[in-house]
């Protein structure tokens, strides 16, 4: 394939990815509002299906594809690993949902959403290599906060309060 044609495909993938990232970011916020998912579970389910469709079948593979064309090795690694982690965490969330393990679904979906935020940050800062250290620190902080919340059972309390008792 010609180099210019590949560049054109990459540009199209990047544009579509930016649009779906914004959609998934908004859906993720809406999904976390208890007033929405308690009032109408069908709405929560519809948004969740769109989130999974976009994140698992488009954003994760596109992130890895874009990563292949990065010139800086750290960007290449960030994009590819985040794509893999997004696909894995979204898949685990769906599997937990199918088992009706609400806490597992919630935990894995939050990790998936953290990956979406981190991919968005990478997309914003990828053209500013001197600021990638800041992005790396932010990404690490997101993962540490997620881990701390998991260890302190904050997610368990949230799920118990909003899902099991209402």
C-alpha positions as CSV (number, residue, x, y, z in Angstrom):
1,X,0.0,0.0,0.0
2,X,1.2,3.4,-0.8
3,X,2.6,5.6,2.0
4,X,0.2,8.4,1.2
5,X,-2.8,6.1,1.1
6,X,-1.8,4.7,4.5
7,X,-1.5,8.2,5.9
8,X,-5.0,9.0,4.6
9,X,-6.4,5.9,6.3
10,X,-4.6,6.8,9.5
11,X,-6.1,10.4,9.3
12,X,-9.6,8.9,8.8
13,X,-9.2,6.5,11.7
14,X,-7.9,9.4,13.9
15,X,-10.9,11.6,13.1
16,X,-13.5,8.8,13.7
17,X,-11.6,7.9,16.9
18,X,-11.8,11.4,18.2
19,X,-15.6,11.5,17.6
20,X,-16.2,8.2,19.3
21,X,-13.9,9.1,22.2
22,X,-16.1,12.2,22.9
23,X,-19.3,10.0,22.6
24,X,-17.9,7.3,25.0
25,X,-16.6,10.0,27.4
26,X,-20.1,11.5,27.6
27,X,-21.8,8.1,27.9
28,X,-19.4,7.1,30.7
29,X,-20.5,10.2,32.7
30,X,-24.2,9.4,32.1
31,X,-23.7,5.8,33.0
32,X,-22.3,6.7,36.5
33,X,-25.3,8.8,37.5
34,X,-27.5,6.7,39.8
35,X,-30.6,8.8,39.0
36,X,-30.4,7.6,35.4
37,X,-29.6,4.0,35.8
38,X,-32.1,3.5,38.7
39,X,-34.9,5.3,37.0
40,X,-34.8,3.4,33.6
41,X,-32.6,0.4,33.3
42,X,-33.3,0.1,29.6
43,X,-31.7,3.5,29.1
44,X,-28.6,2.4,31.1
45,X,-28.5,-0.8,29.1
46,X,-28.8,1.1,25.7
47,X,-26.0,3.5,26.7
48,X,-23.9,0.5,27.9
49,X,-24.3,-1.3,24.6
50,X,-23.2,1.8,22.7
51,X,-20.2,2.2,25.1
52,X,-19.1,-1.4,24.6
53,X,-19.7,-1.2,20.8
54,X,-17.6,1.9,20.4
55,X,-14.9,1.2,23.0
56,X,-14.3,-2.5,22.4
57,X,-14.8,-2.7,18.6
58,X,-13.5,0.7,17.5
59,X,-11.5,2.7,20.1
60,X,-9.4,-0.1,21.4
61,X,-8.3,-1.4,18.0
62,X,-7.9,2.1,16.7
63,X,-5.7,3.0,19.6
64,X,-3.4,0.1,18.9
65,X,-3.4,1.0,15.2
66,X,-2.5,4.6,15.8
67,X,0.2,3.4,18.2
68,X,1.9,1.5,15.5
69,X,2.5,4.7,13.6
70,X,3.9,6.8,16.5
71,X,7.5,7.8,16.1
72,X,8.3,8.1,19.8
73,X,8.7,4.7,21.5
74,X,7.0,5.8,24.7
75,X,3.9,6.9,22.7
76,X,3.9,3.7,20.8
77,X,4.0,1.7,24.0
78,X,1.3,3.9,25.7
79,X,-1.1,3.6,22.8
80,X,-0.7,-0.1,22.3
81,X,-0.9,-1.0,26.0
82,X,-3.9,1.3,26.6
83,X,-5.7,-0.2,23.6
84,X,-5.1,-3.7,25.0
85,X,-6.2,-2.7,28.6
86,X,-9.3,-1.0,27.2
87,X,-10.3,-4.1,25.3
88,X,-9.6,-6.4,28.2
89,X,-11.3,-4.3,30.9
90,X,-14.4,-3.8,28.7
91,X,-14.6,-7.5,28.0
92,X,-14.2,-8.4,31.6
93,X,-17.0,-5.9,32.5
94,X,-19.4,-7.5,30.0
95,X,-18.5,-11.0,31.3
96,X,-19.3,-9.9,34.8
97,X,-22.5,-8.3,33.7
98,X,-23.6,-11.6,32.1
99,X,-22.9,-13.4,35.4
100,X,-24.9,-10.7,37.2
101,X,-21.8,-9.8,39.2
102,X,-22.6,-6.1,39.6
103,X,-19.6,-5.2,41.6
104,X,-17.3,-6.9,39.1
105,X,-19.1,-5.2,36.3
106,X,-18.8,-1.8,38.0
107,X,-15.1,-2.2,38.8
108,X,-14.1,-3.4,35.3
109,X,-16.2,-0.7,33.6
110,X,-14.5,2.0,35.7
111,X,-11.1,0.7,34.7
112,X,-12.4,0.8,31.1
113,X,-13.5,4.3,31.5
114,X,-10.2,5.3,33.0
115,X,-8.5,3.9,29.9
116,X,-10.9,6.0,27.7
117,X,-9.9,9.1,29.7
118,X,-6.2,8.3,29.3
119,X,-6.5,7.6,25.6
120,X,-8.2,11.0,25.3
121,X,-5.3,12.6,27.2
122,X,-2.8,10.9,25.0
123,X,-4.6,12.1,21.9
124,X,-4.6,15.7,23.2
125,X,-0.9,15.7,24.2
126,X,0.7,13.4,21.5
127,X,1.8,16.4,19.5
128,X,3.6,17.9,22.5
129,X,6.3,15.4,23.4
130,X,7.8,17.7,26.0
131,X,4.5,17.4,28.0
132,X,4.3,13.6,27.8
133,X,5.8,13.3,31.3
134,X,2.8,15.2,32.6
135,X,0.5,12.8,30.8
136,X,2.4,9.8,32.1
137,X,2.1,11.1,35.7
138,X,-1.7,11.7,35.2
139,X,-2.1,8.3,33.7
140,X,-0.3,6.7,36.6
141,X,-2.4,8.7,39.1
142,X,-5.6,7.5,37.5
143,X,-4.5,3.9,37.8
144,X,-3.3,4.4,41.4
145,X,-6.6,6.1,42.4
146,X,-8.5,3.3,40.8
147,X,-6.4,0.7,42.7
148,X,-6.8,2.5,46.0
149,X,-10.6,2.7,45.5
150,X,-10.6,-1.0,44.8
151,X,-8.6,-1.8,48.0
152,X,-10.7,0.5,50.2
153,X,-13.9,-1.1,49.0
154,X,-15.3,2.3,47.9
155,X,-16.7,0.7,44.8
156,X,-18.4,-2.0,47.0
157,X,-20.1,0.7,49.1
158,X,-21.2,2.5,46.0
159,X,-22.7,-0.7,44.4
160,X,-24.3,-1.7,47.7
161,X,-25.9,1.7,48.2
162,X,-27.1,2.4,44.7
163,X,-27.7,-1.0,43.2
164,X,-28.6,-3.5,45.9
165,X,-30.6,-1.3,48.3
166,X,-32.8,0.8,46.0
